[in-house]
Amino acid sequence: MTNSRREPTVIEGTPEEIAAVVNRLPVDRYHAEITCVTGMSPTKDYLAEAIQRATSRTAAEIQAAREEIFAQSPEPTPIPPGKTLDDMVMGKWPGDESDEEIRAALEELS
């Protein structure tokens, strides 16, 4: 997060889940507070608050958030002339999943 002060982001999960989120953040300075919530009933409904903040944004706030996301996103790699997206992706998965397994997983997500 690069510019002015922002609303705090609250994440909850196992250390591994939290680390996965933190490891995707851009290089910057952050402040974190860690609380074990096992057995505690939350005093705040963070999800409801986040939904309220998201649904009450103005069009200008939504546009500013989109612009910030696009500014932080790398440029897409162009597809070479004579190639298709299928040519660039199919058969090139980094793991040992088959194209069919990937396709099935993507269809399940959509």
PLY file of the C-alpha trace (Angstrom):
ply
format ascii 1.0
element vertex 110
property float x
property float y
property float z
element edge 109
property int vertex1
property int vertex2
end_header
0.00 0.00 0.00
1.71 3.05 -1.21
-0.08 6.27 -0.52
-2.16 7.94 2.18
-3.61 6.33 5.26
-5.94 3.40 4.66
-8.64 1.54 6.50
-7.16 -1.36 8.43
-7.51 -4.76 6.83
-8.48 -7.57 9.17
-7.62 -11.12 8.18
-8.28 -14.22 10.19
-6.87 -17.69 9.71
-4.11 -20.09 10.56
-0.51 -18.81 10.56
-0.06 -20.37 7.11
-3.19 -18.69 5.72
-2.20 -15.31 7.17
1.36 -15.69 5.84
0.01 -16.42 2.35
-1.93 -13.13 2.40
0.97 -11.14 3.84
3.45 -12.58 1.35
1.35 -11.18 -1.53
1.57 -7.59 -0.24
3.79 -5.12 -2.07
7.11 -4.28 -0.43
6.27 -1.52 2.04
6.04 -0.96 5.81
3.07 -2.46 7.68
1.76 -2.74 11.23
0.26 -6.03 12.40
-1.54 -7.03 15.55
-1.90 -10.76 16.20
-4.60 -12.15 18.51
-5.44 -15.80 19.07
-9.21 -16.05 18.65
-9.70 -19.70 19.56
-12.56 -19.91 22.04
-13.31 -16.19 21.81
-16.50 -14.76 20.47
-15.68 -11.77 18.30
-16.60 -8.40 19.73
-16.97 -6.97 16.23
-18.50 -8.39 13.10
-15.59 -7.61 10.80
-17.21 -9.22 7.78
-20.38 -7.16 8.18
-18.28 -4.01 8.59
-16.24 -4.81 5.48
-19.40 -5.47 3.47
-20.88 -2.20 4.71
-17.72 -0.28 3.70
-17.64 -1.97 0.28
-21.32 -1.38 -0.49
-21.35 2.23 0.67
-18.47 3.41 -1.53
-19.14 6.19 -3.99
-18.54 5.78 -7.71
-15.43 7.95 -7.35
-14.06 5.74 -4.54
-14.67 2.60 -6.61
-12.93 4.17 -9.62
-9.96 5.24 -7.46
-9.63 1.70 -6.08
-9.71 0.24 -9.59
-7.05 2.69 -10.78
-4.82 1.79 -7.83
-5.16 -1.93 -8.55
-4.34 -1.43 -12.23
-1.38 0.81 -11.34
0.07 -1.97 -9.16
-0.60 -4.73 -11.70
2.12 -5.76 -14.15
1.49 -5.26 -17.84
0.13 -8.41 -19.49
2.50 -10.41 -21.65
1.37 -10.02 -25.26
0.45 -13.14 -27.21
2.90 -13.52 -30.10
1.54 -13.14 -33.63
0.18 -16.41 -34.99
-0.43 -17.85 -31.49
-3.63 -18.19 -29.49
-4.19 -18.10 -25.75
-4.62 -21.89 -25.88
-1.19 -22.20 -27.55
0.37 -20.19 -24.73
-1.37 -21.95 -21.83
-2.41 -25.50 -22.67
0.11 -28.12 -21.58
2.21 -25.62 -19.62
0.91 -25.99 -16.06
3.69 -25.86 -13.44
2.42 -28.89 -11.52
1.57 -32.40 -12.56
-2.13 -31.68 -13.15
-3.51 -32.58 -16.54
-5.22 -30.03 -18.75
-8.48 -31.81 -18.04
-8.02 -31.50 -14.26
-7.25 -27.79 -14.59
-10.26 -27.26 -16.89
-12.53 -29.11 -14.44
-11.23 -27.02 -11.52
-11.77 -23.78 -13.45
-15.30 -24.80 -14.42
-16.05 -25.63 -10.79
-14.92 -22.15 -9.76
-17.08 -20.37 -12.34
0 1
1 2
2 3
3 4
4 5
5 6
6 7
7 8
8 9
9 10
10 11
11 12
12 13
13 14
14 15
15 16
16 17
17 18
18 19
19 20
20 21
21 22
22 23
23 24
24 25
25 26
26 27
27 28
28 29
29 30
30 31
31 32
32 33
33 34
34 35
35 36
36 37
37 38
38 39
39 40
40 41
41 42
42 43
43 44
44 45
45 46
46 47
47 48
48 49
49 50
50 51
51 52
52 53
53 54
54 55
55 56
56 57
57 58
58 59
59 60
60 61
61 62
62 63
63 64
64 65
65 66
66 67
67 68
68 69
69 70
70 71
71 72
72 73
73 74
74 75
75 76
76 77
77 78
78 79
79 80
80 81
81 82
82 83
83 84
84 85
85 86
86 87
87 88
88 89
89 90
90 91
91 92
92 93
93 94
94 95
95 96
96 97
97 98
98 99
99 100
100 101
101 102
102 103
103 104
104 105
105 106
106 107
107 108
108 109
